[in-house]
């Protein structure tokens, strides 16, 4: 089968999204893998979420719940179809192999060795049988090395890789970053890796293994601290909201609220001083360059805080922004999601029964889209199996045997209230 530019078969390309025609099987659970698969789905890929009989555990991570699933699950699984397969069951493995016959990408985040245990190892089995397959595995610590058998969780990797050691104040001590930053970044790295492999496949016709891990991604997120340590040998410590290499770049108290002010060069520092009416600071040798300001950051704070406390926070941010100095009030999540700019940039999307964050990558000719709410457990069993060549009797047999269950083995038969505030 010939391929068009981008590595997709000519008869599977269309105008609906940049990845329309890319078939993805998503065996992953929790956050990193589902997030990666959702990005691919947002841009047109045909993504089938394959859950274990007990379901993706994020369906239970509530309240709040939206219908039968937690809001946590809703945020990571839109634009997907859903089926459940028990890969410990031989018939479940056979279904997966049939689905792989025309798949482009398989995504999983099991512990290293799990797929081999099921005779689904990439190197020994899948690569030989499906040479064009792009196989993306996400693990906690990679597939080799002394820690490769350890499971990985976002906060644990934040602690292990030093992220917590530089996040927080002296009063708070080391603090977890308030979002699952490592899991999210691994998802993004996985998308990059998959698309790199798709591009290379257009030249070679061959798939390959894409390996990402929380460990390697967490280390890659530490900039500029590794660069500073490599150069100076000084171990970074808690930085609070300040930047280790730039000043003033921190949170400050204004007249009626906190603001974050980012001054990244000497020109901006002059304009900042003009706005707060402390122009004499520009000529002060303690503050005449960024290096001197970093070395005298405490003295600089002492000089500028009284002036900042006299200006209304909103007005201060307006004046600084007008002057070309970046600044913002400390908005809540609700503030950010309801802001007029958020709505103007289509960063809140809504379907019947679903509301979520929009698509951050804007393509002019082949934009992404939100077409389908996150699926109920095994909601697309019949259609997925029919496309794989199973008739109604064969499908019923797979369901009855437990190889392709339609009922979540962990589902509690307890009514869950939809978060009415979200969908009012």
ABEGO torsion letter per residue (X at the ends): XBBBBGGBBAAABBABEAABGBBBBBABBEAAAAAAAAAAAAAGBBBBBBBBAAEBAAAABOOBBBEABBAAAAAAABGBBBBBBBAABAAAAAAAAAAAAABABBBBABBBGAAAAAGABAAAAAAAABAABBBBBBBAAEABEAAAABBBBAAAAAAAAGAAAABEBAAAEBBBBABBAAAAAAAAAAAAAAAAAAAAAAAAGBBBBBBBBAAAAAAAAAOAAAAAAAAAGBBBBBAEABBAABOBBBBBBBAAEBBBBBBABAAAAAAAAAAAGBAAAAABAAAABAAAAAAAAAAAAAAAAAAAAABBAAAAAAAAAAAGBBBBBBBBAAAAAABAAAAAAGABBBBBGBBBBBBABBBAABBBBBABBBBBBGAAAAAAAAAAGBBAAAAAAAAAAGABBABBAABBBBBBBBBAAAAX
